[in-house]
Amino acid sequence: MKKILPLLVIAFGLSQVTKAQVISTVACDWMGLVVNISDTNIVDIYHSGHYLTHPQANNTIHWEITDNQGTIIAQESVVDYNRINFEPNISLTDTLNVSAHLVNDSAMYEGKPVSCLIEDQLYWKEAYYPNGILYGRWTFVHENVGVDQNVVLGIDEAKLNNKRALVKIVDVLGKETVFKTNTVLFYIYNDGSVEKKYTTR
């Protein structure tokens, strides 16, 4: 019996090691969005946070794509997957608003479950190849990174963060809004700065 007990302890310990999961993540401002496939008929967006947050099986990304009037173009929650694709079905002169919220209750960052929100806008960018042929693709306006939804940055904390990121956009009444053309908007950044912008298309 004395010889069997140590063997049982070793066997139990090995079984626990093989069942262990890798739990890791990075700061939200390391996560971004990339337009993977883009033409006038389809857009495919990739979220880097899925590969940077483990266990991946517990990653959920809540996607929402809207036009400037707030009409939902695409909305989907995906589990253990990093992309969304949709048909824009709007004029190429309009802008799309993209929201991607990654949550994972099993992966902890600084003692809290992962809750990372990325918001940006897409516009149709046209350019010419060297041979003179015109091409276009949907491109992010700001190339924003994620903002940790567990943390509300104060001005002093924001100054410590070297990467400037958009926190929100508000209108002249101070109401939070999305990017709009021909409208005065105020862009509020995580370093406490505010930019007044007016964009025409």
MIDOSE-1310 file (N, C-alpha, C; in nm, 2 decimals, decimal comma, always signed):
residues 201
mkki	+0,08/-0,12/+0,00/+0,00/+0,00/+0,00/+0,09/+0,13/+0,00; +0,20/+0,12/+0,07/+0,29/+0,24/+0,08/+0,35/+0,27/-0,05; +0,37/+0,17/-0,14/+0,43/+0,19/-0,27/+0,32/+0,25/-0,37; +0,20/+0,21/-0,35/+0,09/+0,25/-0,44/+0,05/+0,40/-0,42
lpll	+0,05/+0,44/-0,29/+0,01/+0,58/-0,26/+0,09/+0,68/-0,34; +0,23/+0,68/-0,34/+0,31/+0,78/-0,41/+0,27/+0,77/-0,56; +0,25/+0,65/-0,62/+0,22/+0,64/-0,76/+0,08/+0,70/-0,79; -0,01/+0,69/-0,70/-0,14/+0,76/-0,72/-0,13/+0,91/-0,71
viaf	-0,05/+0,96/-0,62/-0,03/+1,10/-0,61/+0,04/+1,16/-0,74; +0,14/+1,09/-0,79/+0,20/+1,13/-0,92/+0,11/+1,12/-1,03; +0,03/+1,02/-1,04/-0,07/+1,00/-1,15/-0,17/+1,11/-1,15; -0,22/+1,14/-1,03/-0,32/+1,25/-1,01/-0,26/+1,38/-1,05
glsq	-0,14/+1,41/-1,01/-0,07/+1,54/-1,05/-0,06/+1,55/-1,20; -0,02/+1,44/-1,26/+0,00/+1,45/-1,41/-0,13/+1,47/-1,48; -0,24/+1,41/-1,43/-0,37/+1,43/-1,49/-0,41/+1,57/-1,48; -0,38/+1,64/-1,37/-0,42/+1,78/-1,35/-0,34/+1,87/-1,44
vtka	-0,21/+1,84/-1,46/-0,13/+1,92/-1,55/-0,18/+1,91/-1,70; -0,22/+1,79/-1,74/-0,27/+1,78/-1,88/-0,40/+1,85/-1,90; -0,48/+1,86/-1,79/-0,61/+1,93/-1,81/-0,60/+2,08/-1,80; -0,48/+2,14/-1,76/-0,47/+2,28/-1,74/-0,49/+2,35/-1,87
qvis	-0,55/+2,47/-1,87/-0,56/+2,55/-1,99/-0,46/+2,67/-1,99; -0,43/+2,71/-2,10/-0,35/+2,83/-2,11/-0,44/+2,95/-2,10; -0,41/+3,04/-2,00/-0,49/+3,16/-1,98/-0,40/+3,28/-2,00; -0,42/+3,35/-2,10/-0,33/+3,47/-2,13/-0,41/+3,57/-2,21
tvac	-0,36/+3,69/-2,20/-0,41/+3,80/-2,29/-0,31/+3,91/-2,29; -0,34/+4,02/-2,36/-0,26/+4,14/-2,37/-0,35/+4,26/-2,34; -0,29/+4,37/-2,33/-0,36/+4,49/-2,31/-0,45/+4,52/-2,43; -0,57/+4,58/-2,40/-0,66/+4,61/-2,51/-0,60/+4,70/-2,62
dwmg	-0,51/+4,79/-2,58/-0,45/+4,88/-2,69/-0,35/+4,80/-2,78; -0,33/+4,67/-2,76/-0,25/+4,59/-2,85/-0,35/+4,52/-2,95; -0,48/+4,54/-2,93/-0,57/+4,47/-3,02/-0,63/+4,57/-3,12; -0,64/+4,53/-3,25/-0,69/+4,61/-3,35/-0,78/+4,54/-3,45
lvvn	-0,83/+4,61/-3,55/-0,91/+4,55/-3,65/-0,85/+4,57/-3,79; -0,86/+4,48/-3,88/-0,80/+4,48/-4,01/-0,91/+4,44/-4,11; -0,92/+4,52/-4,22/-1,01/+4,48/-4,33/-0,94/+4,37/-4,41; -0,99/+4,25/-4,40/-0,93/+4,13/-4,46/-0,96/+4,12/-4,61
isdt	-1,09/+4,13/-4,64/-1,14/+4,13/-4,78/-1,22/+4,25/-4,80; -1,21/+4,31/-4,91/-1,28/+4,44/-4,93/-1,31/+4,46/-5,08; -1,44/+4,47/-5,11/-1,48/+4,52/-5,25/-1,62/+4,58/-5,23; -1,68/+4,62/-5,34/-1,81/+4,69/-5,33/-1,92/+4,60/-5,28
nivd	-1,90/+4,47/-5,29/-2,01/+4,37/-5,25/-1,99/+4,31/-5,12; -1,87/+4,30/-5,07/-1,85/+4,23/-4,94/-1,73/+4,29/-4,86; -1,74/+4,29/-4,73/-1,64/+4,34/-4,64/-1,62/+4,22/-4,54; -1,49/+4,19/-4,51/-1,46/+4,09/-4,41/-1,36/+4,16/-4,32
iyhs	-1,39/+4,17/-4,19/-1,31/+4,23/-4,09/-1,25/+4,13/-3,99; -1,12/+4,14/-3,96/-1,05/+4,05/-3,87/-1,02/+4,12/-3,74; -1,04/+4,05/-3,63/-1,01/+4,10/-3,49/-0,89/+4,03/-3,44; -0,78/+4,10/-3,41/-0,66/+4,04/-3,37/-0,67/+3,99/-3,22
ghyl	-0,77/+4,04/-3,15/-0,78/+4,00/-3,01/-0,81/+3,85/-2,99; -0,87/+3,79/-3,09/-0,90/+3,64/-3,07/-0,77/+3,56/-3,06; -0,67/+3,59/-3,13/-0,55/+3,52/-3,13/-0,46/+3,56/-3,01; -0,49/+3,67/-2,95/-0,41/+3,73/-2,84/-0,47/+3,69/-2,70
thpq	-0,59/+3,63/-2,70/-0,66/+3,61/-2,57/-0,69/+3,46/-2,57; -0,65/+3,39/-2,46/-0,67/+3,25/-2,44/-0,73/+3,22/-2,30; -0,82/+3,12/-2,29/-0,86/+3,02/-2,39/-0,95/+3,08/-2,50; -0,91/+3,05/-2,62/-0,98/+3,11/-2,74/-1,13/+3,06/-2,74
annt	-1,15/+2,94/-2,69/-1,29/+2,89/-2,70/-1,38/+2,97/-2,62; -1,34/+3,05/-2,53/-1,42/+3,14/-2,44/-1,43/+3,28/-2,50; -1,37/+3,31/-2,61/-1,37/+3,44/-2,66/-1,51/+3,46/-2,73; -1,58/+3,57/-2,70/-1,70/+3,61/-2,77/-1,68/+3,75/-2,82
ihwe	-1,70/+3,78/-2,95/-1,69/+3,91/-3,01/-1,83/+3,95/-3,05; -1,88/+4,06/-3,00/-2,01/+4,12/-3,04/-1,98/+4,23/-3,14; -2,02/+4,20/-3,26/-2,00/+4,29/-3,37/-2,13/+4,37/-3,40; -2,11/+4,50/-3,44/-2,22/+4,58/-3,49/-2,17/+4,68/-3,59
itdn	-2,23/+4,67/-3,71/-2,19/+4,76/-3,82/-2,32/+4,85/-3,85; -2,31/+4,98/-3,85/-2,42/+5,07/-3,88/-2,38/+5,17/-3,99; -2,48/+5,23/-4,05/-2,46/+5,34/-4,14/-2,46/+5,47/-4,05; -2,45/+5,59/-4,12/-2,45/+5,72/-4,05/-2,58/+5,75/-3,98
qgti	-2,69/+5,69/-4,02/-2,82/+5,71/-3,96/-2,85/+5,62/-3,85; -2,75/+5,53/-3,82/-2,77/+5,43/-3,71/-2,84/+5,30/-3,75; -2,87/+5,29/-3,88/-2,93/+5,17/-3,93/-2,83/+5,05/-3,93; -2,87/+4,94/-3,87/-2,78/+4,82/-3,86/-2,76/+4,76/-3,99
iaqe	-2,64/+4,75/-4,04/-2,60/+4,68/-4,16/-2,57/+4,54/-4,13; -2,50/+4,51/-4,02/-2,47/+4,37/-3,98/-2,46/+4,37/-3,83; -2,50/+4,26/-3,77/-2,49/+4,25/-3,62/-2,48/+4,10/-3,59; -2,38/+4,06/-3,52/-2,35/+3,92/-3,49/-2,26/+3,91/-3,37
svvd	-2,29/+3,80/-3,29/-2,20/+3,76/-3,18/-2,13/+3,63/-3,22; -2,00/+3,63/-3,23/-1,93/+3,50/-3,27/-1,85/+3,45/-3,15; -1,85/+3,32/-3,13/-1,77/+3,25/-3,03/-1,66/+3,17/-3,09; -1,54/+3,19/-3,03/-1,42/+3,12/-3,08/-1,40/+3,14/-3,23
ynri	-1,41/+3,27/-3,27/-1,39/+3,31/-3,41/-1,35/+3,45/-3,41; -1,28/+3,49/-3,52/-1,21/+3,62/-3,52/-1,27/+3,72/-3,63; -1,37/+3,68/-3,70/-1,41/+3,77/-3,82/-1,56/+3,78/-3,83; -1,59/+3,89/-3,91/-1,73/+3,91/-3,95/-1,72/+3,95/-4,10
nfep	-1,82/+3,90/-4,18/-1,83/+3,95/-4,32/-1,97/+3,99/-4,34; -1,98/+4,09/-4,43/-2,12/+4,14/-4,46/-2,12/+4,21/-4,59; -2,23/+4,24/-4,64/-2,25/+4,32/-4,76/-2,28/+4,46/-4,72; -2,20/+4,56/-4,76/-2,22/+4,69/-4,71/-2,36/+4,75/-4,76
nisl	-2,40/+4,73/-4,88/-2,53/+4,77/-4,93/-2,56/+4,92/-4,91; -2,45/+5,01/-4,92/-2,47/+5,15/-4,90/-2,39/+5,22/-5,01; -2,42/+5,35/-5,03/-2,34/+5,42/-5,13/-2,19/+5,43/-5,09; -2,11/+5,42/-5,19/-1,96/+5,42/-5,16/-1,92/+5,56/-5,11
tdtl	-2,00/+5,66/-5,11/-1,97/+5,79/-5,05/-2,00/+5,80/-4,90; -2,08/+5,70/-4,85/-2,11/+5,69/-4,71/-2,01/+5,63/-4,62; -2,02/+5,64/-4,49/-1,93/+5,58/-4,40/-2,00/+5,48/-4,32; -1,92/+5,37/-4,28/-1,98/+5,27/-4,20/-1,92/+5,28/-4,06
nvsa	-2,00/+5,26/-3,95/-1,95/+5,26/-3,82/-1,93/+5,12/-3,77; -1,82/+5,09/-3,71/-1,79/+4,95/-3,67/-1,76/+4,95/-3,52; -1,83/+4,85/-3,45/-1,81/+4,83/-3,31/-1,78/+4,68/-3,29; -1,67/+4,65/-3,22/-1,64/+4,51/-3,19/-1,60/+4,50/-3,04
hlvn	-1,68/+4,43/-2,97/-1,66/+4,41/-2,82/-1,62/+4,27/-2,79; -1,49/+4,25/-2,75/-1,44/+4,12/-2,72/-1,45/+4,10/-2,57; -1,52/+3,99/-2,53/-1,52/+3,95/-2,39/-1,48/+3,81/-2,37; -1,41/+3,78/-2,25/-1,37/+3,65/-2,22/-1,36/+3,64/-2,07
dsam	-1,46/+3,58/-2,00/-1,46/+3,57/-1,86/-1,36/+3,48/-1,80; -1,29/+3,40/-1,88/-1,19/+3,31/-1,83/-1,05/+3,37/-1,84; -1,03/+3,47/-1,92/-0,90/+3,53/-1,94/-0,90/+3,66/-1,85; -0,80/+3,67/-1,77/-0,80/+3,79/-1,68/-0,69/+3,88/-1,72
yegk	-0,71/+4,01/-1,72/-0,61/+4,11/-1,74/-0,61/+4,21/-1,62; -0,50/+4,22/-1,55/-0,49/+4,30/-1,43/-0,60/+4,27/-1,33; -0,63/+4,14/-1,31/-0,73/+4,10/-1,21/-0,88/+4,11/-1,26; -0,90/+4,15/-1,38/-1,04/+4,16/-1,43/-1,06/+4,08/-1,56
pvsc	-1,18/+4,02/-1,58/-1,21/+3,95/-1,71/-1,19/+4,04/-1,83; -1,15/+3,99/-1,94/-1,13/+4,07/-2,06/-1,26/+4,13/-2,11; -1,26/+4,26/-2,13/-1,37/+4,33/-2,19/-1,31/+4,44/-2,27; -1,30/+4,42/-2,40/-1,22/+4,52/-2,48/-1,31/+4,56/-2,60
lied	-1,33/+4,70/-2,61/-1,41/+4,75/-2,71/-1,33/+4,83/-2,81; -1,35/+4,80/-2,94/-1,29/+4,88/-3,05/-1,40/+4,94/-3,13; -1,39/+5,07/-3,15/-1,49/+5,14/-3,24/-1,42/+5,22/-3,34; -1,46/+5,22/-3,46/-1,40/+5,29/-3,57/-1,50/+5,31/-3,68
qlyw	-1,45/+5,38/-3,79/-1,54/+5,40/-3,91/-1,46/+5,35/-4,03; -1,54/+5,30/-4,13/-1,49/+5,26/-4,26/-1,53/+5,35/-4,37; -1,44/+5,38/-4,46/-1,48/+5,46/-4,58/-1,42/+5,40/-4,70; -1,48/+5,43/-4,82/-1,43/+5,37/-4,94/-1,32/+5,46/-5,00
keay	-1,20/+5,40/-5,00/-1,08/+5,47/-5,04/-1,04/+5,43/-5,18; -1,02/+5,53/-5,27/-0,98/+5,49/-5,41/-0,84/+5,55/-5,44; -0,77/+5,47/-5,52/-0,63/+5,51/-5,56/-0,61/+5,44/-5,69; -0,49/+5,48/-5,75/-0,45/+5,42/-5,88/-0,33/+5,33/-5,87
ypng	-0,33/+5,22/-5,94/-0,21/+5,14/-5,95/-0,11/+5,21/-6,04; +0,02/+5,17/-6,03/+0,12/+5,24/-6,12/+0,08/+5,24/-6,27; +0,00/+5,14/-6,31/-0,03/+5,13/-6,45/-0,15/+5,22/-6,49; -0,20/+5,29/-6,39/-0,31/+5,39/-6,41/-0,45/+5,33/-6,39
ilyg	-0,47/+5,21/-6,34/-0,60/+5,15/-6,32/-0,65/+5,19/-6,18; -0,77/+5,23/-6,17/-0,83/+5,27/-6,05/-0,87/+5,15/-5,97; -0,85/+5,16/-5,84/-0,90/+5,05/-5,75/-0,95/+5,12/-5,62; -1,03/+5,04/-5,55/-1,08/+5,09/-5,42/-1,10/+4,98/-5,32
rwtf	-1,11/+5,02/-5,19/-1,13/+4,93/-5,08/-1,18/+5,00/-4,96; -1,25/+4,93/-4,88/-1,30/+4,99/-4,75/-1,18/+4,99/-4,66; -1,16/+5,11/-4,59/-1,04/+5,14/-4,51/-1,08/+5,21/-4,38; -1,02/+5,17/-4,27/-1,05/+5,24/-4,14/-1,01/+5,38/-4,14
vhen	-1,10/+5,47/-4,09/-1,07/+5,61/-4,08/-0,96/+5,64/-3,98; -0,97/+5,58/-3,86/-0,89/+5,62/-3,74/-0,78/+5,51/-3,71; -0,81/+5,38/-3,75/-0,72/+5,27/-3,71/-0,71/+5,26/-3,56; -0,83/+5,27/-3,49/-0,83/+5,27/-3,35/-0,79/+5,13/-3,29
vgvd	-0,74/+5,14/-3,17/-0,71/+5,01/-3,09/-0,82/+5,00/-2,99; -0,81/+4,89/-2,92/-0,91/+4,86/-2,81/-0,90/+4,95/-2,69; -1,02/+4,96/-2,63/-1,02/+5,04/-2,50/-1,08/+4,94/-2,39; -1,01/+4,92/-2,28/-1,05/+4,83/-2,18/-1,18/+4,89/-2,11
qnvv	-1,28/+4,81/-2,12/-1,41/+4,86/-2,06/-1,41/+4,84/-1,91; -1,31/+4,78/-1,85/-1,30/+4,76/-1,70/-1,24/+4,88/-1,64; -1,18/+4,97/-1,72/-1,10/+5,08/-1,66/-1,16/+5,21/-1,72; -1,19/+5,31/-1,63/-1,22/+5,44/-1,67/-1,10/+5,53/-1,64
lgid	-1,03/+5,57/-1,75/-0,91/+5,65/-1,74/-0,94/+5,79/-1,68; -0,86/+5,83/-1,58/-0,86/+5,97/-1,54/-0,75/+6,04/-1,62; -0,75/+6,17/-1,61/-0,65/+6,25/-1,69/-0,51/+6,21/-1,66; -0,48/+6,19/-1,53/-0,35/+6,16/-1,48/-0,31/+6,02/-1,54
eakl	-0,40/+5,92/-1,53/-0,37/+5,79/-1,58/-0,35/+5,79/-1,73; -0,43/+5,87/-1,80/-0,42/+5,88/-1,95/-0,29/+5,93/-1,99; -0,23/+6,02/-1,92/-0,10/+6,08/-1,96/+0,01/+5,98/-1,95; -0,01/+5,88/-1,87/+0,09/+5,77/-1,86/+0,09/+5,68/-1,97
nnkr	-0,02/+5,67/-2,04/-0,04/+5,59/-2,16/+0,02/+5,66/-2,28; +0,12/+5,60/-2,34/+0,19/+5,66/-2,46/+0,11/+5,66/-2,58; +0,02/+5,56/-2,60/-0,06/+5,55/-2,72/-0,19/+5,63/-2,70; -0,21/+5,72/-2,80/-0,33/+5,80/-2,79/-0,44/+5,72/-2,87
alvk	-0,56/+5,71/-2,80/-0,67/+5,64/-2,86/-0,80/+5,71/-2,84; -0,89/+5,70/-2,94/-1,02/+5,77/-2,93/-1,10/+5,70/-2,82; -1,16/+5,77/-2,73/-1,25/+5,72/-2,63/-1,39/+5,73/-2,68; -1,43/+5,85/-2,73/-1,56/+5,86/-2,78/-1,57/+5,99/-2,86
ivdv	-1,69/+6,00/-2,93/-1,72/+6,11/-3,02/-1,85/+6,17/-2,96; -1,85/+6,30/-2,94/-1,98/+6,37/-2,90/-2,01/+6,48/-2,99; -2,14/+6,52/-2,99/-2,19/+6,63/-3,08/-2,18/+6,76/-3,00; -2,23/+6,87/-3,05/-2,22/+7,00/-2,99/-2,30/+7,00/-2,86
lgke	-2,39/+6,91/-2,84/-2,47/+6,91/-2,71/-2,41/+6,82/-2,61; -2,29/+6,76/-2,65/-2,23/+6,67/-2,55/-2,28/+6,52/-2,55; -2,37/+6,49/-2,65/-2,43/+6,36/-2,66/-2,34/+6,27/-2,74; -2,31/+6,15/-2,69/-2,22/+6,06/-2,76/-2,29/+6,02/-2,89
tvfk	-2,20/+6,01/-3,00/-2,25/+5,99/-3,13/-2,15/+5,91/-3,21; -2,18/+5,88/-3,34/-2,08/+5,82/-3,43/-2,04/+5,92/-3,53; -1,94/+5,88/-3,61/-1,89/+5,97/-3,71/-2,00/+6,01/-3,81; -2,01/+6,14/-3,84/-2,10/+6,19/-3,94/-2,04/+6,30/-4,02
tntv	-2,07/+6,31/-4,15/-2,02/+6,41/-4,23/-2,11/+6,54/-4,22; -2,05/+6,65/-4,25/-2,12/+6,78/-4,25/-2,18/+6,81/-4,11; -2,11/+6,77/-4,00/-2,16/+6,79/-3,86/-2,03/+6,83/-3,78; -2,05/+6,92/-3,69/-1,94/+6,95/-3,59/-1,94/+6,85/-3,49
lfyi	-1,82/+6,78/-3,47/-1,81/+6,67/-3,38/-1,68/+6,70/-3,29; -1,69/+6,65/-3,17/-1,57/+6,66/-3,08/-1,52/+6,52/-3,05; -1,39/+6,50/-3,08/-1,33/+6,37/-3,05/-1,25/+6,37/-2,92; -1,29/+6,29/-2,83/-1,23/+6,28/-2,70/-1,13/+6,17/-2,69
yndg	-1,01/+6,19/-2,65/-0,90/+6,09/-2,65/-0,87/+6,05/-2,51; -0,80/+5,93/-2,50/-0,76/+5,88/-2,37/-0,66/+5,96/-2,29; -0,59/+6,06/-2,36/-0,49/+6,14/-2,29/-0,56/+6,27/-2,24; -0,69/+6,28/-2,25/-0,76/+6,40/-2,20/-0,78/+6,51/-2,31
svek	-0,72/+6,49/-2,42/-0,73/+6,60/-2,53/-0,87/+6,58/-2,60; -0,91/+6,69/-2,66/-1,03/+6,70/-2,74/-1,00/+6,77/-2,87; -1,05/+6,71/-2,98/-1,04/+6,78/-3,11/-1,17/+6,81/-3,17; -1,19/+6,93/-3,22/-1,31/+6,96/-3,29/-1,29/+6,94/-3,44
kytt	-1,38/+6,86/-3,50/-1,37/+6,82/-3,64/-1,50/+6,84/-3,72; -1,48/+6,88/-3,84/-1,59/+6,90/-3,93/-1,55/+6,84/-4,07; -1,61/+6,73/-4,11/-1,57/+6,66/-4,23/-1,68/+6,66/-4,34; -1,63/+6,70/-4,46/-1,73/+6,69/-4,57/-1,68/+6,58/-4,67
r	-1,77/+6,53/-4,74/-1,73/+6,43/-4,84/-1,79/+6,46/-4,97
